[in-house]
Structure formats: structure tokens, C-alpha cells
Amino acid sequence: MRFSYPCEVSEDSETGQVILECKNPSAFAFGNSLEEAMKEMHSLLLDCVSDYIDEGKIFPTITKPAKKNEVSVELTPSETVKILFLNSMVETKTKPIQIARRLGIAKQEVTRILNPRQKTKIDTLEKAIEATGKKLIYSIA
């Protein structure tokens, strides 16, 4: 499962730029083409993940399909699992320092694991999620 964020598509009549509006989380992206606007929205969603981490809030886990006049911006599997990790930390009120102690790693390593732009092995993410008392379950649909 990947998280998919529906965005309304419109065009600026003056500049001709494509505008994407995501409602949850709230974000606007612009581009000279739909593809460019979708790349920008993907980047903005990752910025939003970082903001939610800083604020200790649950990040929305949208997986609904796009409606007419919408496109879906998908996060990668790694980004999706990082959001699951973030959300499990918030739900269990687990702090990064607690994760670090439980895994026997430096707090800076937990910060790197939380960074949605940083590549992290699935084994590491699974151990980090387990350090919150949760379990990562895999499935094939």
C-alpha cells in the first residue's frame, strides 16, 4: 500500500501554469506542466511530513482514488513506511531518544530515519517501528 494524495487540477489563465491543490494536508503546487506540478507537490508533501514530525502530529494517510478533475500524488513505499513510523511514534508518545536507546543507536540516526528524503532500509524501519511497540505487517494484494 502506498499513500496517495488526491489533488485538484486547475490552470492559471494568466500564466498558463498548472496548479495542484491538495486538501489534506493543505498544499499548493505549480508547474509549467502537469508532470512538473506533480513533482513539486510530491516535494511539498515530504516537506509537510517534516513539519508534522516537528509538531508531533499524525500525518494524514490518504489512500482514496482521485475524482474527476483530480490527480493522485503517490509517495514511495519507503516514504509511506516512514509515515507509518512517524504516526506510530505519535500514537505511542514515543520520543526519538527512546527509539535510539531501544535500538542501541545514536539519536542522530533516529533523526535520519525520520527524514522522508533519506533512504532507509526496510529492516531498519521495521526495527524502528517495533521500538514503538507496533509491528509492521506486509501483504500482497
C-alpha positions in Angstrom: 0.0 0.0 0.0 1.2 3.5 -0.9 -0.3 6.7 0.4 -1.9 8.6 -2.4 -3.0 12.2 -2.1 -5.7 13.5 -4.4 -5.1 16.9 -5.8 -7.5 19.2 -7.7 -6.1 20.3 -11.0 -6.6 23.8 -12.4 -4.8 26.2 -14.7 -3.8 29.8 -14.2 -5.4 31.7 -17.1 -2.8 34.4 -17.0 0.4 32.4 -16.8 -0.8 29.1 -18.2 0.7 27.3 -15.2 -0.9 24.1 -13.9 -2.0 24.4 -10.3 -2.5 21.4 -7.9 -4.3 21.8 -4.7 -4.1 19.1 -2.0 -6.7 19.5 0.8 -5.3 17.1 3.4 -2.6 18.0 4.1 -3.1 21.5 2.7 -0.7 22.3 0.0 -0.5 24.1 -3.4 2.0 23.3 -6.2 2.6 25.0 -9.5 4.3 23.9 -12.7 4.6 24.5 -16.4 3.1 21.1 -17.0 1.1 18.6 -15.0 4.2 16.4 -14.5 6.2 19.3 -13.2 3.3 20.3 -10.8 3.1 16.7 -9.6 6.8 16.6 -8.8 6.5 19.8 -6.9 3.5 18.5 -5.0 5.4 15.4 -4.1 8.3 17.5 -2.7 5.8 19.7 -0.8 4.2 16.6 0.8 7.6 15.5 2.0 8.1 19.0 3.5 4.7 18.6 5.2 5.9 15.2 6.7 8.8 17.0 8.2 6.5 19.7 9.6 4.3 17.1 11.2 7.4 15.3 12.7 8.5 18.6 14.2 5.0 19.3 15.6 4.4 15.7 16.9 1.2 15.4 14.8 -0.3 12.4 13.0 0.3 12.7 9.2 -2.8 12.0 7.1 -2.7 8.5 5.5 -4.9 9.1 2.4 -5.3 6.2 0.0 -8.5 7.1 -1.8 -8.6 7.4 -5.6 -8.7 10.7 -7.4 -12.0 12.1 -8.5 -12.8 13.8 -11.9 -10.5 16.8 -12.3 -8.1 15.4 -9.7 -4.8 13.6 -9.9 -3.2 11.4 -7.3 0.3 12.1 -6.0 1.8 8.9 -4.6 4.5 8.6 -2.0 7.1 5.9 -2.5 6.9 2.7 -0.4 9.8 3.9 1.8 8.2 7.3 2.4 4.9 5.5 3.2 6.6 3.3 5.8 8.4 6.4 7.3 5.0 8.0 7.8 3.7 4.8 9.5 6.8 5.0 11.8 6.1 8.7 12.5 2.5 8.1 13.2 3.3 5.1 15.5 5.7 7.4 17.4 3.0 10.0 17.9 0.3 7.4 18.8 2.5 5.7 21.4 4.0 9.0 22.6 7.5 7.6 21.9 10.3 10.2 21.6 13.3 9.8 19.3 15.7 9.4 22.2 13.6 6.4 23.4 13.8 4.8 20.0 17.6 5.4 20.0 18.0 3.7 23.4 15.8 0.8 22.4 17.7 0.2 19.2 21.1 1.0 20.7 21.8 3.8 18.2 22.6 7.5 18.3 19.7 9.9 18.4 21.0 11.5 15.2 20.4 8.1 13.5 16.8 8.2 14.5 16.6 11.7 13.1 18.0 10.3 9.8 15.4 7.5 9.8 12.6 10.0 10.3 13.8 12.2 7.3 11.4 11.4 4.5 14.1 12.3 1.9 16.7 10.0 3.3 16.8 6.4 2.0 16.4 3.8 4.8 16.5 0.0 4.6 13.2 -1.7 5.3 14.8 -3.8 8.0 15.8 -0.6 9.9 12.3 0.9 9.5 10.8 -2.4 10.8 13.0 -2.3 13.9 12.3 1.3 14.5 8.5 0.7 14.3 8.9 -2.3 16.7 10.7 0.0 19.1 7.4 2.0 19.4 5.6 -1.3 20.4 3.9 -1.6 17.0 4.5 -4.2 14.3 5.0 -3.7 10.5 2.8 -6.2 8.6 3.4 -6.9 4.9 0.8 -8.0 2.4 0.4 -8.5 -1.3 -2.8 -7.5 -3.0 
